[in-house]
Amino acid sequence: MSVFRDSVAAAVRELEAELQGGPRADLSPAVERLGALLLDREARLRALEREQPERELLAAVPDAAGLLSREGVVRAANTALEGIAPGGRALGLSVLELTRSAELAQAARRALEGTAKRLELQLGRRSFLVHVAPLVRGEVLLLLRDVTEQRLVDSTRRDFVANASHELRTPVTAIAGAAETLLAGAMNDPAQARLFIDIIARNADRLAQLTRDLLDLSRVESRQWVIALEPVAADAVVRRAVAESARRRHIEVRTEVPVNTLVRADASALEHVLVNLLDNGVKYNSEGGTVTVSAQVADDAVTLSVADTGPGIERRHLARIFERFYRVDSGRSRESGGTGLGLAIVKHLMQAQSGEVGVESGSGGSRFWVRLARAVPAEAPAPPPEPAATHS
C-alpha cells in the first residue's frame, strides 16, 4: 500500500474514531465517502502514470496504432488511429465500430486468444496493411499501415508495363512479319519487296518515336529533366515549334502570338510542349484544315492555345485525354504514328513548370491550351548621374 493510501486510511480512521459516539457522529458516513473518493482519485492517478509510457510509445509510431483491452475495446490510441475512427475518437470503441471490418474484428478476437494475424484491408478508399498481436498481459497491439499510395503506384506501374508491351508488340510483329515474307521470296518481286520494305520502315519509325516518348516521359516523371524557370519569349519559342512541325509535316501553321510575349518557363520544355500539341493538331485535322497558335495575355498569366479545325473530340474522352496511352481512336492514332504518350508528356512538363493545361472541343475542332505565369521584363539600369556643373 502506498504512502498516500496509508495516510488517507489512517486519517479517515482517526476522524471516524473521534466522531464515533460524539455530537458529530452523523458526519461519519460523509467521512467514509470522502475517504473512498480520495482513494479512487489515487487509483486513477496511478492508472494514468501507468498509461503515460504507453501513450508516448504509441505517439512515436508513424502508423495508426492502438492497444485493445481484454474486453476488445480501444484502451489507448495515437493520433493516426484517431484519424481513422468515426468522429475522430477511437477510445472505447470495438474494432468493428472502429473499422467496420468483420475480418479485422475476427482477427482481433483471435489475437485476444493468443494468435497474431497479418492481413491487408480496404477501408473505404484506403488500403491498409494490418498487424494484430497479443501482448503478455492479455491485451492486443493493433497496427494499421496506410499503403494506399503504394498500391496506386503499383497499379500504375502494372498498367504502364502492360500498355507499353502492347504498343511495342504491334510494330515489332509487323517488322518481323514483313522480314519473314521478304526472306520467303518476296524480295525477288520488286513490287512486293517495296511494299514490305515500306512496312518495315514505317514501323521502325513508330518504334523510334515510341522509344523517344517513353524516355521523355521517364525523364519528366523521375525529375531527370531539369527545369530551369526564367523569362522566355513565347513568340520565339512558338516560331521554333512551328518550324519543327512544318519540317516534319510539310504544312503551314498560323501564328497569332504578340512579339515579346514573356512567360516564366523553361524554353526547351515549352518548345517540347508546343511541338507535341502542334503535331497532335496536324495528325487529327480535317483535309485542308488549319492549325492556329495564339496567345491571350492577362496581368499575371499568358495562355497559349493550339486550335485545329478537325472533327473534334467527344465530351466523354476529354477527362482522360492526358492519360498515358489513352487514345480517342486507337486505330486512327496508330495509322497516323501516334504513341498515346504525347499529351501525357505535355501534362507532366506543364506541371513541372508550375503551369496548367486543358482542352476544349466541339464539332468545329479542338483547342488545347497551356497557361504559364507572365514574366516581367527586367528594368533597364538607371543612367549614371550627370557630372555636376563647374563654374569658373
Protein Blocks (a to p, Z undefined) as FASTA:
>chain_A
ZZklmmmmmmmmmmmmmmgopaklmmmmmmmmmmmmmmmmmmmmmmmmmmmmmmmmmmmp
mbdcddddfkopafbdcfklmmmpghhiaghpafklmnopaklmmmmmmmmnopacdddd
dehjbccdddddddfkopacdddddfklmmmmmmmmmmmmmmmmmmmmmmmmmmmmmmmm
mmnommmpmklmmmmmmmmmmmmmmmmmmmmmmmmmmmmmnopaccddddddfklmmmmm
mmmmmmmnopacdddddehiacdddfklmmmmmmmmmmmmmmmmcehiacdddddddfkb
ccdddddfbebjafklmmmmmpghiafblmlmmmnopahlmmmmmmmmmmmnopacdddd
dfkbccddddddddddddddddddddddddZZ
